[in-house]
Amino acid sequence: MEPTLKERDKRHLWHPMKQHQTHPDSLAIVKGQGCILTDEDGKEYIDAISSWYTCMFGHCNDTIIKSVYKQLTTLDQIMFSDFTHEPAVKLSEELIKILPNNQNRIFFNDNGSTAVEAAIKMALQYHFNKGEKRDTFIAFENGFHGDTFGAMAVSGLSVYNGPFEDYLMDIERIPVPNGLNNVKVLKMLDAIVLKKNVAGFIYEPLVQGAAGMKIHEARDLELVLSFLRKRDILLLADEVMTGFGKTGKLFASDHMKTKPDIICLSKALTGGMVPMAITSCKEEIYEAFLSNEISKGFFHCHTYSANPIACSAAIAVIELLQTEAMQKKIKEITKMHSDFRKKILRNKKVKTVSSLGVILSIELNSEFGYYGNLRDKILSFFMDEGVFLRPLGNTIYIQPPYIIEKKQLNRIYEVIEKAIDEL
Ligand SMILES: *Cc1c(COP(=O)(O)O)cnc(C)c1O
């Protein structure tokens, strides 16, 4: 008999985020259509987390495919240093229309981590070009910004950073403001700003994804942002996860009055079709790189920068996102989440539930254990029930594609309730 994909996988592949000795198997998916994933045995799963928050318009979305196909047959790849092309120009125009008002420049990267990496380098060189040496970043405890060195350094979730700790930049960490600790957080910031030369503050606006979809209030974050803006510290919003409608507005930064200087985007940017990321910034940052000295330019580049095919996917995404139908779906999911939130909160095993836009997170009481066997048990329970959910520690969270049907979303809720009751 032919070996299965699952068996062939084990011969040569090394998966990300995995201890292969204790977790040798990977599920082989052969098809994705809309909200449904199909495995090699023909079993179907509802993709309740949009394949890591990317496929917000459903898998193999027709509109995105058409845009990509047209581009595939026109211009596949061209270096972006000294060359330009219609998809990149068009995408920059469309993005600037929807990004917070102060953004005016689009810089291309390959993935979320490198978008953060470029943002960090931009901030450091911005000060450097102006003749100031600033060497410290402020970041939230439990923040996540990616796995390359700079991104790893600013990430506060350091459980897996052990071997690299000695090679990371110096970061000052503050707790996320929660209303109760606001005064303390501002005092900490005051002390940091006095003591260090701070280049910038990097934050996941309103939702800390990898920390377990932890949601905080816009008015609390606003306090931190306006405090730092007054002290001339650059604000770097990592919207890799929150961008493109997730929080009910186009960008999470739209919920706050103080707008970021630099924004990192990826994940939903191409609707999951192809990898790409963007670091946008305001004109003033760009201007600090203009000089007759060549070396004051931003000498940071990835070979596939502004790949035309990826750009064509993103152009389709922006069009889809702004349709009335899609905005209506986002509102509908937001409403369904808040109704379910009230219901599930009555369950004794549930500690807290929060939701913002299409993101819903349920934290269970700690008797469930963190990253223990129970987490694996909950995971396989969901998969057996045909719902692809990926609990993070004690937190079960949903971030369904915007196009999900009511029936499918209700099925997800039902399976979550069942899991909490039975486990
Ligand atoms: C996923 C994520 C990243 C890293 O993006 P990759 O494409 O996985 O490198 C960075 N920041 C945030 C907030 C993310 O959610």
The ligand as an ORCA input file, in Angstrom:
! r2SCAN-3c Opt
* xyz 0 1
  C       2.254     36.172     13.728
  C       2.761     37.437     14.298
  C       4.059     37.890     14.030
  C       5.050     37.082     13.227
  O       4.650     36.917     11.920
  P       5.305     35.735     11.060
  O       4.729     35.920      9.710
  O       4.884     34.459     11.711
  O       6.774     35.920     11.088
  C       4.445     39.107     14.548
  N       3.609     39.833     15.298
  C       2.360     39.431     15.579
  C       1.477     40.293     16.419
  C       1.886     38.219     15.102
  O       0.661     37.797     15.401
*
